[in-house]
Amino acid sequence: MKYDTKIKKLPKSEVEMEVSLPADLLAKAREKAIQMFAISMEIPGFRKGHVPENIVIEKAGEGRILEEAADILLKEHFSQIMVELKLDIIGRPQISITKLALGNPMEFKAKFAVLPEFDLPDYKEIATSSKQQVARDGKELEATDKEVEDVLLQIRKNKAHLDYHKANPEDKEHNHPDLENPENLPVLDDEFAKTAGNFKDVAELTEKVKQNIIEEKKLREVEKKRATIMEELLKNTKVELPEILVESETNKALAQMKDDITRMGGKWDEYLVHTKKSEDDLKKDLEVSSEKKAKIQLIFNKIAETEKIKIDETILTNEIKNIIEHYPEASEENARIYVSTMLQNQEVLKLLENSK
């Protein structure tokens, strides 16, 4: 059906909408409301569900019946209005009934955020130029002798620390300056290599350390390229961010902080006392990074839509299953949203990294 609506666009991708629904719809919804009250009422002398209409109205009250009728109309028609107006609503709308009287149209106002409309920049060109900013000019990544020596020294320190606590289980302290002295550390020989990771000799251990350093540098290089691409995308994309998206990212970041502190054996209240900050202070600190995350997610979503990126359903199903197994309290719907977003973002980043 065609709805009688007035739309007003507000800042930060919000919309205020006035709607008028025909009087006959309210009358029909009122009949449904009366039937619902009749089913739930227990009146002496009447079978449940067979209470006469006049008694239902008397017991429930016309006001409550009309409020229920309004709720029925909103459930039946609000989503249809969104489809008709082609509005992608985000979050829960703020709805207020402005006119509710039998024999008259039902009128209400709704305020809500919508997915913002924006133009993508030339993301492939941005990705190409961003990669050039962090290019190595064809040089191969390598592990320097100093880097290898430092890692081997740390391995010796870790082994010494572990051996000390095996021999002294009653000592709960972890600050042992004497174990920082190379003279007090295990000798770097073939026997040590075998105990450090089942390597046949020092040469094999050293080679493995070199490979790990190079792999770590490769990962850092990929992260740097991705960070540069994302920063350039943010700089070159103009979009009005709905506050609800920024708030959602802030709440996720705060929840992650709480989880990290708990996993490390800390207490959230003690952390707040130590930092001399309230949760509101922390949210304010997270605002800028949350805005960036919300904006880049909108950009990635639009790139995925433009490029018609599809997610592998087998991988998606397996990842959801793993999350549910490790976090039984997590809902499957939330797990699906999280995993599908993560997989989509990975595919978008691959696309951008391979742009030429």
ABEGO torsion letter per residue (X at the ends): XBBBBBBBBBBGGBBBBBBBBBAAAAAAAAAAAAAAAAAABBBBGBBBGABBAAAAAAAAEAAAAAAAAAAAAAAAAAAAAAAAAGBBBBEBBBBBBABBBBGBBBBBBBBBBBBBBBBBBBAAAAAAAAAAAABAGGBBBBBBAAAAAAAAAAAAAAAAAAAAAAABAABABABBAAAABAAABBBBBAAAAAAAGGBABAAAAAAAAAAAAAAAAAAAAAAAAAAAAAAAAAAABBBBBBAAAAAAAAAAAAAAAAAAAAAAGBBAAAAAAAAGBBAAAAAAAAAAAAAAAAAAAAAAAAAAAAAGBBBBAAAAAAAAAAAAAABAABBAAAAAAAAAAAAAAAAAAAAAAABX
